[in-house]
Amino acid sequence: MIYVFFGIIIVAIVLAMIRLILGPTTPDRVVALDTLTTISTALLVLLGLFFERFIYIDVALIYAVLGFVGVLTVARYFEGGL
């Protein structure tokens, strides 16, 4: 059953990478990068459950917070407020 989840995550990564490469505007690419961050966080949590190593979940939380702050920074930059 967990291999089905890995397959879904791989498909989501491929689709987000296509949007990142082909995105017509810069905000589209930023949203695709944020989506990849979210998918990577989900992958880390899934790996933590699969290997029964809960350090992956802690790393996923830190990665999610850094991704959120990064997207906020880029959004403020594009808005002209930085």
Phi, psi and omega per residue, in radians:
M1 nan -0.618 -3.113
I2 -1.237 -0.427 3.097
Y3 -1.205 -0.493 3.050
V4 -1.127 -0.725 3.118
F5 -1.139 -0.698 3.077
F6 -1.074 -0.699 3.110
G7 -1.120 -0.728 3.114
I8 -1.117 -0.699 3.137
I9 -1.176 -0.678 3.106
I10 -1.103 -0.751 3.103
V11 -1.100 -0.719 3.128
A12 -1.129 -0.672 3.110
I13 -1.128 -0.753 3.140
V14 -1.100 -0.776 3.138
L15 -1.132 -0.691 3.116
A16 -1.199 -0.618 3.097
M17 -1.166 -0.648 3.084
I18 -1.094 -0.744 3.114
R19 -1.164 -0.622 3.129
L20 -1.146 -0.700 -3.108
I21 -1.362 -0.748 -3.029
L22 -1.681 0.005 -3.087
G23 -0.950 2.209 -3.061
P24 -1.234 -0.469 -3.129
T25 -2.183 2.870 3.132
T26 -1.141 -0.727 3.083
P27 -1.050 -0.575 3.059
D28 -1.095 -0.686 3.126
R29 -1.205 -0.621 3.102
V30 -1.156 -0.729 3.103
V31 -1.120 -0.691 3.100
A32 -1.128 -0.675 3.103
L33 -1.169 -0.670 3.073
D34 -1.139 -0.660 3.079
T35 -1.114 -0.723 3.086
L36 -1.104 -0.634 3.076
T37 -1.109 -0.748 3.126
T38 -1.148 -0.736 3.114
I39 -1.134 -0.699 3.114
S40 -1.124 -0.641 3.080
T41 -1.105 -0.770 3.100
A42 -1.107 -0.660 3.106
L43 -1.128 -0.706 3.107
L44 -1.124 -0.706 3.099
V45 -1.137 -0.736 3.123
L46 -1.125 -0.699 3.076
L47 -1.133 -0.671 3.096
G48 -1.084 -0.680 3.097
L49 -1.263 -0.648 -3.112
F50 -1.171 -0.784 -3.108
F51 -1.573 -0.063 -3.094
E52 0.977 0.702 3.074
R53 -2.072 1.892 -3.012
F54 -1.429 -0.039 3.048
I55 -1.174 -0.487 3.095
Y56 -1.115 -0.586 3.132
I57 -1.215 -0.677 3.065
D58 -1.119 -0.735 3.098
V59 -1.114 -0.674 3.119
A60 -1.102 -0.681 3.109
L61 -1.123 -0.778 3.118
I62 -1.119 -0.738 3.132
Y63 -1.095 -0.680 3.119
A64 -1.149 -0.730 3.131
V65 -1.152 -0.760 3.113
L66 -1.131 -0.661 3.085
G67 -1.130 -0.714 3.113
F68 -1.098 -0.802 3.137
V69 -1.133 -0.661 3.117
G70 -1.117 -0.753 3.129
V71 -1.170 -0.669 3.074
L72 -1.094 -0.693 3.138
T73 -1.132 -0.792 3.137
V74 -1.145 -0.680 3.116
A75 -1.127 -0.719 3.096
R76 -1.143 -0.626 3.126
Y77 -1.133 -0.787 3.142
F78 -1.201 -0.483 3.109
E79 -1.321 -0.346 3.127
G80 1.628 0.261 -3.081
G81 -1.750 0.159 -3.096
L82 -1.729 nan nan
